[in-house]
Amino acid sequence: MTISIWRYSHLALAVSSFLFILLASVTGIILAFQPISEQIKPYKVEDFNNITLAETIKNAKVNYLEIFTIEKDANDFVLASVITEDGDALNGYINPKTGNYLGDKIEPSSFFQFTTNLHRSLFLKGIGRFFVGLCSFLLFLIAVSGSVLIIKRQRSVKRFFSKIINEDFNQYWHVVLGRLSLIPIIIITVTGVYLSLLRFDMLPKDNVSHNIDYEAFSEIPRQNFQDFAIFKNTKLSEIKSIEFPFSDDIEDYFTLKLKDRELIINQFDGSIISEQTYPLVALFSNLSIVLHTGKGTIVWSIILAIACVNILFFIYSGFAMTLKRNASKLRNKLKKNACKYVILVGSENGGTLPFANALHNQLLKLGETSYITELNKYSKFKNAEHLIIMTSTYGEGEAPTNANKFFERLKSIKQNHQFSFSVVGFGSLAYNDFCKFALDVDAALKEEGMTQSLKVFTINDKSFERFEQWIALFSEKTGLQFTIPSDHLISRPKQTKIFKVIDKTPVHDNPDNTFLITLKPKHNYHFTSGDLLAIYPKNDYHERLYSIGKMNKNLQLSVKYHDNGLGSNYLNNLKINDTFKVHLIENSAFHFPKKASKVIMIANGTGIAPFLGMLSENTKQIETHLYVGLRHQESLTLYETHLQESLKTKKLTQLHIAFSQYGEKNYVQDFLRRDAHFIAKTLENNGVIMICGSLAMHAGVMEVLHSITTSHLSLPLSHFKNNQQIKSDCY
């Protein structure tokens, strides 16, 4: 399967550094808990930021005979090296407010020491340090290449954090967690590389040196160092450490290390003899240690631990996706020029390949000659009679990586004979450009003069049932009688929700055997009018889809009852207060347009359901016209109350009802022809037309709309479809 340079790089880097990243991540998770274990020690005092260095020194002098150093560690614990009145040497934590000794200096446990050595050098000393640094750099490149892949998928940097549709567990969470963990991982890797370079002396020195003029030292006027201005004006939180003079000699002095500079202070009068600012490399070194280890902050330590856990998941999910792709590799027993059927596949992540392979294998079992390859490998097929293209759409309507050269090859390669073609598009209705690439391929093949055998067929969310429907159409067209095994093709229902039946109209009260059913969600699920509801009548993986309307936070369906209809029987047999599991499918391509100048809705029969919900949510009172095709006048009874209420509240501007078996016996197409000028003006002024109902009605409506746009606007209907002004949800 063709793979982009970015994806190849991403995979190659992951494979080459797999073991090191695994070890670094596991040890990183463990070490993230070391700062946490230190932070919970009872050595920090209240109001720490308001304590001065002078106050701390004064309190320490009261309690100890001699003080060598006072330090503030990353946890804001005050560490002192002192001699007690009894002559004992102590090196531990003190209370800066009282000078009381709190406990000995924290030393890492042998377990943390072992883990630290493994994390830093793999117990290989310098060589190990080099490989760990290299591993950090490779992980940085993996994060960068992964980010580029997400940007390519989302089509722009601005859409980096836009919603991702959950089509596959590993792929979805690989992207979602990758985006959330990107910044912590970048910080971990950059600081890891920096610390490795520092360890190998590949960066400028970070120490400071003082040119001390000892003649500048003076013993007059002599002050108590507890009263030095520099000590009184310096908060304890601002220091790193202070070293006390060893003796009363004039040459000995205080060395005060602050966060950004180091001071030499006369021990007699408190004057600053020398002041040196730390070089940037020293500041970066301290910052890198804190960011890489999490020392001093529980929150950042937890973030680092989560990032390391996510890295482990990326290793798993990345290899799982790779194995899945490899398991579905395209294999051929016959040469391409010896085959009657040619199957071309476009897939970014391998989800389309199992369906294409299943068709390919079944054709071979029937004794037919079949050849399967990628769309980018389109070439001359000397004996082909039928071309089958099965492709997904990548990102926002673009070609998958292994199909991005197809149009170019289609233009340049001329076949030496004519053959028919069929296009099957795989995608998700949650994307606005649902199966757009498949539609573009279908149009391009027509332009090349090829004969369309079957109309382009779209499949949402890898639905096996929809694929079976296409197989039935294909079998009827070719005369080949075969079925596709469901093994490895049926997906379990994802993210099912529980709904309760709160209202249902009797079926036989309506002459069209249509009923309304209202469902209440168990929890506050997000859905919108125009989305789809998948039900599972046999409690298996075979779904039935219905367009939904959202009414007062509840979900409403308009269902046509069929004696042998699996879905309609299932819904009709439900009783009030019954609960059942469903799957909500976002269908953003069929949501009510909030910024349209005008909206025209066209429906027949049960296609009116989502429009009823959209009207109830039309709070901005956007000018909306509804054209409905029904059979009998009594058919209107189900919807009349709501429609009249919408007219009264001006959520619906005009209502046009065509009865095919009552009065003048019209169809919606007749009303559209009558209002051709109005429809043309609506499209010209960026209005939107929405169509919901049967495919037969849809075909008739599209034919009329095409004649209107060509005759009134001199533009094909495809112009307005590409401009997102024609929205359809038909079945």
Secondary structure by P-SEA (a helix, b strand, c coil): ccccaaaaaaaaaaaaaaaaaaaaaaaaaaacaaaaaaaaccccccccccccaaaaaaaaaaccccccccccccccbbbbbccccccccccccccccccccccccccccaaaaaaaaaacccccaaaaaaaaaaaaaaaaaaaaaaaaaaaaaaccccccccccccccaaaaaaaaaaaaaaaaaaaaaaaaaaaaaaaaccccccbbbbbccccccccccccccccccccccccccccccccccccccccbbbbbbcccbbbbbccccccccccccccaaaaaaaaaaaaacccccaaaaaaaaaaaaaaaaaaaaaaaaaaaaaaaccccccccccccbbbbbbbccccaaaaaaaaaaaaaaacbbbbbbccccccccccccbbbbbbbbcccccccccccaaaaaaaaccccccccbbbbbbbbccccccaaaaaaaaaaaaaacccccccbbbbccccaaaaaaaaaaaaaaacbbbbbbcccccccccbbbbbbbccccccccccccbbbbbbbbcccccccccbbbbbbcccccbbbbbbbbbcccbbbbbbbbbcccaaaaaaaaccccbbbbbbbbbcccccccccccbbbbbbccccaaaaaaaaaacccccbbbbbbbbcccccccccaaaaaaaaaaccccbbbbbbccccccccaaaaaaaaaaaaaaaaaabbbbbbbccaaaaaaaaaaaaaaaaacccccaaaaaaacccccccc
